[in-house]
Amino acid sequence: MVAEGETIWDKLENIDRRILYLLIWIVVLPPLISPIGLPISISPSTVAYYEAIEKLPPGSMVVVSFDFGLSALGELYPIAVATFHHLFSRPVKFAIIATWNEGPIVAKMIIDKLNPEQTYHKVYGEDWIFLGWAPGGEQAMAALGRDIWGTITKDYIYKKPVSQYPIMQHLKSAKDVDILISLETGTPGADEWVRQWWEPYHVPMLVACIGVMAPTVAPYVQAGQCLGLLPGLRAGAEYEKLLGRPELATAAADAISTSHILVLAFVIIGNIGYFAKRRRRME
Amino acid sequence: MAWYKRVEIPIIITAICALIQILPYYFTLGASVEDFQATFVNWQMVVGTGATFVGAIAILQLHIPRIMKRRPQWEYSTALVAMFVIMLIFGLPIRELGLGLDNSVFEFLYGNVLTPLSSTMYSIIAFFIASAAYRAFRARSLEATILLVAGSLLLLKNAPIGTAVWPGFGTIGDWLFNVPNMSTQRAILIGGALGAIVLGVRAMTGYERGYLRGGGE
């Protein structure tokens, strides 16, 4: 219904937000329940992220940092799961740390889901270790870079001194790390890792972040400090495709398509209304 | 004024602490200085962790009076304080009593209350962004038109259907991301870094006193 004195162009320019919200629901839900399977092209930064892990020499030491909390699970959980599948399938060693206090809980959810002992025959304490939360943000990153044993004295799962684990004999400071993977949503995150691990120790990084963070991380990619970047769910879907494991991000990719197209359609409708009104005013 | 209340004392402490962190970053000053710097970083972490308790106490100081005086929306404060106490008790690291992060109640609340609530809060942004894009992306001026076109192209680049329909959206989107965005981000980064240096120098020399009880003399 068009109210008195209100033209169709007014309506197009000022559609009730509740209608927009409802339509977002309608277009997002079906592809999540039943993915369409639209083709996904793979961007160079995703290939770089994949190849950086794929080409790690056997025995390389990786540190995976959970620099995000529960709120970013929607975007980063699928990427984190895919990254761990990739790491567990390679003959590399890695330690999990968290600079966000909710990070260990998220990491544990993923580890419990993957069950690496059964699925990949990886031994805790030899092939990988879970070091838990390092409180203190950027200061913790600096302290870890200098002395991991002194900063996190016990592991997260068994609460035993880290010095008792075979893997930790090869991981005492940032100098022992071949690559750092930061799964991040903000501060502390990539900026702080660059300052505390790249600049003094030249530890190369891989970053997986929520979509809105991508522009801020991009300069580090071009500068060579970050070898690969996975920004958001779309990149997660690309990564899953490279791994040959279509999972959550792939399912969500179709929802990204439908929601983005709806937003674009509304932007066009809004502009049609705006220009039609302007033309009428000029006439 | 008593000597220990003089404003110069915290300024000197700030300057010394900052120099202990800054100098070993740029110069090789020997193992003893580096060890001292490492100890200092650990102090910072302990102080930072202690600040968590300050935050917790501040939350209670805000919400408990609101409940007791039945101020507007006191019901929400009740829920907050109740969850605060429950999570605190079940999350205490006392394994002998079955408490801690592995406690079943704590795990249940974390996994079934906090996780979905946090994710929901974040997901709601999608609705706001859609509404904001619809209202803001109007070609009212040249600048607004540039924003509209760039935003639309990046939408099409980010949506798999966009690059599936025409791969050129990917190329254009990558260019927008890697050239105009990158240069702007660099400018922001460098500008921010220069600002931080200036702020640091002002704090060390005592010109910046905002952290000293609001800068009072």
Interface residues (C-beta under 8 A of the other chain):
Chain A: I15 R17 L20 Y21 I24 V28 L38 P39 I40 S41 S43 P44 G69 L70 S71 A72 L73 G74 P104 I105 M109 A134 P135 G136 G137 Q139 A140 A142 A143 R146 D147 G150 T151 P200 G211 A214 P215 T216 A218 P219 Q222 G232 R234 A237 A253 D254 I256 S257 T258 S259 H260 I261 L262 V263 L264 F266 V267 I269 G270 N271 Y274 F275
Chain B: Y25 E34 A38 V41 N42 Q44 M45 G48 T49 T52 L101 Y110 G111 L114 T115 S118 S119 M121 Y122 S123 A126 F127 I129 A130 S131 A133 Y134 R135 F137 R138 A139 R140 L148 G151 S152 L155 L156 N158 A159 P160 I161 G162 T163 A164 P167 G170 D174 F177 N178 N181 M182 Q185 R186 L189
